[in-house]
Amino acid sequence: MVSHEVDPDVLRPLVPHGVELDTGDDGRHLVSVVGFRFLDTRLLGVPVPLHRDFDEINLRFYVRRKGPEGWRRGVVFVQEIVPRPALAVVARLAYGENYVARPMRNRADLHDGEPVPGGLVEYSWRDAGTWNHVRATTEGSPRPLTEGSHEQFVTEHYWGYAAQRGGGTLEYRVEHPSWQVWQARDAALECDVAHVYGPRFTEALAARPVSAFVADGSAVTVRRPTHL
């Protein structure tokens, strides 16, 4: 999870109706490039053959909406990359998200399923004949998230929001336990940002990251969306 500070004016045209930009305690607006692997994926509880284990890389920013229980902190995805066209089609239809399909691969230096200290974690995708990468090297041992920390802000936004044609917004809840994180060094995003994400993100994603860390992940449930 590699995060960069971004000018909020870059994000405002992308904010869905009914939500507002969110910041951490430091007041900075962030975009994050997140690479991860789905395992044993099920749609409405049913596994889909040949579509259970796959990678995803997404670019997201952070928003919030006032719900009956208080603030709902969520994310908006600028783009989500998966390796198979069928996955992209289903996600676009079900959640209105901006999914695209590209050839993908990953590398993770693991021991007993966990990153090793000093190990590389890398997700790659091919676009326009060129391989692009997001990578980092882990440091130290994993630790639980600290309440109010930057890492908690990045990982614990439990709602997703997607703008719809005609001005509406889909809202869906994402449920998972709190994760452990490894700090990371040598984090890098190597891609043609203007081509992949649009020129508006070139300046932010070319700058030094605000943070980079690796999370252990967990079982995750994505609830059915509702229209705001």
N, C-alpha and C positions, 0 to 999 in steps of 0.2 A: 504494500500500500504506500504509494509515493505521492506526496501532496505538495502543491505549489500555491503560492499566494497569487491572486488574480484581482484585477480591477473589477469592482462590482458592476460597472457599466457594461463590461463584456457579458455578464450573466443576465442582466435584467431582461433583455429581449427573449430569453429562454425560460423565464420563470412562469410556470403554469398559473392559470387563473385560480385565485383562492389561497395561494401560499405566498410566503415572503422569504427573502434570503435570510440565512442563519449564519452566525459566526460563533466561534468559541469565545472564551473569556478575554482573549487578546484582541478581539475585534477584527481579526483578519478574515477575509473571504478566501476560500480555498477551492481548488479543483484537485481531484485525486485520480490517479491512474491505478486501477486495482486489477491484478491478475489472480485468478484462482481456478480451482478444479472442482467441478461437480462430480460426485460419486453416488451411485445407486439412485439416480434421479427418477422420480415418479410423478406422473401427471394425474391429478385426482386420485392418487393412491395406486395407480397402475404403472408398472415399468413399461417403457417403450423399447422394444428390441433395437439394438445398435445405437441407442440414444440415451444411455444411462450414465456413461462416464465421458466427460468432455471438459475442455477448457473454456474460459471466458476472460476477456480483457475489457474493462469498461472505463470510460471517463465520466466522472460524476461531480456534482456540486451539491451544496447543502442548503436545505430550506426548512421552514417550519410552518405549522398551521394550528390555530387555536381550536381544539376539540372540546367536547363536554368535560373531559377529565383534566384539561390543561393543554400545554403545548405538545403537539405531536412533531417530533423532530424527524425529518426525512431527507431523502436524496432525490435528485433529478439526474437522469442519465443522458448525457450528450450523445453517446454512442456506445453500443455493446457489440463486441465481436465474438462470434462462436464459429466452430469449424464446419458445421453442416447446415445447408440451406433449410432443411425441414425445421430445425430448431429456431432459426431466425423467423420463419413464417409463423410458426405457432406463437412465439413470444410477441410478435407484432400484432397478431390478431387478438390474443388473449389479454395483453396488457398495454397495447398501444405504444410499446417502446421502440426505439430506433435501433433494431438489431440488424447486423449484416453478417454474412458468412464469408470467412476467409480460411485458407489453410493455416493450421496452427500446430505448435509443438511446445513442449515444456521440458525443463530440467530442474530437478531439486535434489540436492545432496542431503539424504535422509539417513537416519538410523532409528530403527523401530518406529518408523512412520513420522519422525520429527526431524526438523532441520538440525544439522550438526553445527556446532560453533565454527565460524569461518566458512561455512558452506554456502554455495551459490543457489539462489532461487531465481529462475528465469522463465518468463513466458514470451513466446514469439508468435508473430503472424506474418503472412506474406500478402503484400498488397502491391499491385502494379509491377509484379515481377521482382520485388525487393523484400527481403526479410527485415522485419522491425522487431524491436526487443524492449521489454521492461525487465530490469534485473536488479538484484541487491545481494549483498553478502551479509549473513547473520553475524551478530556479535553476542557473546555471553550466553546467559541462560534465559529461558522464558520467565515472564513474571505476570501476575494478574494485573488487570487494568486498575489504575488509581482513580478514585472518584474525582471528577472535575478535570482530569488530565486531557492533554491534547489527543493522546491515543484513544481515550474513551470517546471524545467528540467525533473522531473520524470513524470509529467502528460501530458506535451505538446510536445510529439513526435508524429507527425501526419502522419507518414508513417510506413507501415509494410513491412518487407523483409523476404522472405523465400527461403532458398537454395533448388534447385531442383536436382534430379538425373541427372547426366551428366554434372553438373557444372553450370547450369543456375540459375537465380534468378528471383523470382516473386516480383513485387513491387505493393503496393496498398495504397491508401490514406484513412485515417480515419478522419472524420470531426465531430467536436463537439465544442460547446462554452467553454469558460474558466470556470473551476469549482471553487467552494468554498471548503475550506479544514478545518477540525478540527485537531488540534494536538492530539497525542495519547500517552498513557503510557501503561506499562505492555504488550507491543507487544511481541508476541511469535509465533514461527513456531515450531510445534511439529510433527515431522515425521521422518521416516527412510530416510534421505536424500540420502544416497548411493543407496538405492533400488528405490526410486521414481525418482530422478533426475540424478543419477550417482555419483560415488565416487569423481569425479573432483570438485563437489560443496560442499563436506562435510565441508571442513575447512571454507569456506566463510559463509555458512549458519548456522554454529555452533557459529560464533562470534556474538558479540553484534551488533544489527542493527545500521546503520548510521542514519536512520530516520524511523519514523512510523507516518502515518496520515491517516485520513479517508476523502474521497472526496464525494461530494453530487451526482455526476453523472449528466446525461442529456440525451436528445435524441442524438443518434450517427448514422452516416451513414458510412458504409464501402463500398468503391467503388470497381468496378471490377478490378481484377489484370491485370497487363501487364508484359510481359517478358522483362527483360533487355538483 
